[in-house]
């Protein structure tokens, strides 16, 4: 690509949307493209990541039961979503490269595996580093030339680059991530399925500490602001048109070059929408030189976040003007607080999503303030209000620990369970086998009454629900409570399950009365059971 052709995108603040679109057209005919920053592995995923070649069905096999007496275990199978090879992939995966090339090659290898052939159409490596990359650099990634595209940027465009890359994509959806983080294939599939038809600007994956920070930055004012903050680098799925709309807004606001390069800090804030955030199954890779280091990096980010809030205050006053610019379409006007009350986590091992309305924050957490610029002060206040123990519990017992395939980790609430609390697992699709389904829980024996006081429902579309007429059946395991759940220390874990109707894909458990105990769930999953049982 000729550097001058790309320069028009770099000079975004001096050009209108028409000039931007012309530049995009020129980029679409180039055979070079893009990359950035994160990714990651830990212990339980290492084996999975070393065996990602040639897989078509589930990446990992997890146990269908933990029961001590599992004579019929061969007739029970964890429900998994089969690869729909007939589906046309419509996602461009964008990775920015700066100083962690080894990580980027590993990420590209994962994104190019057959497991994602029904989802990822193209892997676009945007190279912000001055060291040029070529297809030969990625020979060990086993990506075809048709799927892997590389763009060597004439200069480091920082986080602006991921939006420019998405704008030039030929697919309707973009998946973006940094180069020090691994996002598992099943989670990318879940993101793609859930973004379709969503009213959200994007869906963001976050590790527990960032999830908490994002929650506590939710900001609502009497002047029409209802926004929040979430990073994009841990893995974010967004429609391409949202990237176009966002960059058009930055042009309309005459963003300076330093501001536009820090586009990540402005994206969720300027949407004026509480972002949809999921706990991830995060795998950090580390290595290289991170961009944000120490107090200087934190102060820079906080400055841009506060600046974004001030821009939003300015924009909200313009939205009601009937002659307002179309560039303001990125800023949402409807006040929807659903994202605040529902917590979600992406499953490990198969595409699925866990949701709950169980209260994970104190009731006196504050969302309202005078101006959007108070966002960070609001977070600091809420952190002090929670205190060290509550913060540690939120991080150590995140919802993602209930669907990570590891019976030694647990999701838990700090407050007692309340009537109307629900846990919902959306399997997205189920195998069309002649078998019934069971939703299963691995819990401390003390929590058995909670399931006995709950109703179990299932649905094919997430709107129309039918109740199961079958009772809760519980059995013993050889597993005991450990870790930081001191209130349950030494308790044996039990496995409880309920038979559900055949071919439904969503399963919901709703508590019918207040209970004098908190929720603790080590694992929740869906399995199919052969009719021979």
C-alpha angles and dihedrals in degrees: 000000000000109000091223092060090056093045091076088067092048090055092056096137091061097049136065125233091271091062090047092054092049089054091050091054091055090049093052090063094052123096093215124083144150165316147159143170139317147053141129159193136202135176107291094043098047094087091047093050093049091054104048097116121111097354120151104163128044115337093219136022115224126189117270092210141015095196119138090223102048101153090140096044092115089065092055121075130179108251111249134178113242120228108262098216092179091064115104109235112238107173128099110207111212124198123178118215124206116136106344105072093153089058092047091053090050092049092048090052091055093046091051096052120115089248087078099038090109092052115028115061097173139013111213119196113197109197112207090170121098088231106094121234129206138182088266089062087066099044092119091052090072093221119151119238088241092059103034119068126179129198120189104206116218087224140010105274093178114203095344084076096072092057093046089050092050091048091057094045119116093216128081093235135049130200114200131187142159125252100250098061138071118216111196118238094239090056092051088052091050091050091051094050094047097045092061109098092001119142089213122107089226143335116242130201114213136176114239098266092050091043090057092047091051092049092051092049093062104129129195126176134181089243097072102275118135107159145130144185134254133162120237101207099083088064129299133186117205138163113255091235089062090058089051092048093047094051090047089055092051089052091049090052092049094235115199120239094256090050097048092048087058091053093141090069091058105038103086095031095055092047087070088217131117099248122240105240129182129196104243134209087244121199114187119207100182121180130118126051115311118221096224110057129168129320094328092058093044092049090050092052093046090050093053092045091053089045089053090053091053090050089051091053088054094047096047090061089056098048095079091056107104088210092052120134121269085233087078091067090095089068111083121221102189116095108226117168096176091105089061097054099043124069120199137189131186116235127245117229102018136028107274140119131226118209134182141169092205108136110251098169131058115271091238096061106131123231101164124084140155099255137009089243087073090070097108093041087052091053092049091050093049092048090054090046092053096047130205098292095051092046091050091049092051091053099039096046103037120160090253090070089069093063103033097100090242115116091196093068126067145192113228142172122218097214126062119273117267135207109271096030109142140187116202128187117195112199091186089215137008132213111265093234129141092254139102126240133239127196109213135196131196105206142150112275089244090066096057093098089059092062091043088056093050135088119230118215137173136197142186096209106024092246107069114053133190126195125237115239092204124101128241110266118200132187139177128264132192091240124109132197114262137151121061100331092108093168090063099034113148095010116136117240120237130200117226126185141174127205112240135194118280122263097012115133105197124059126191132188115195126188113229099198142024114271130204093231140065126251115264119176121171095181137355121186145149123240135182119231124207117241087234090076 
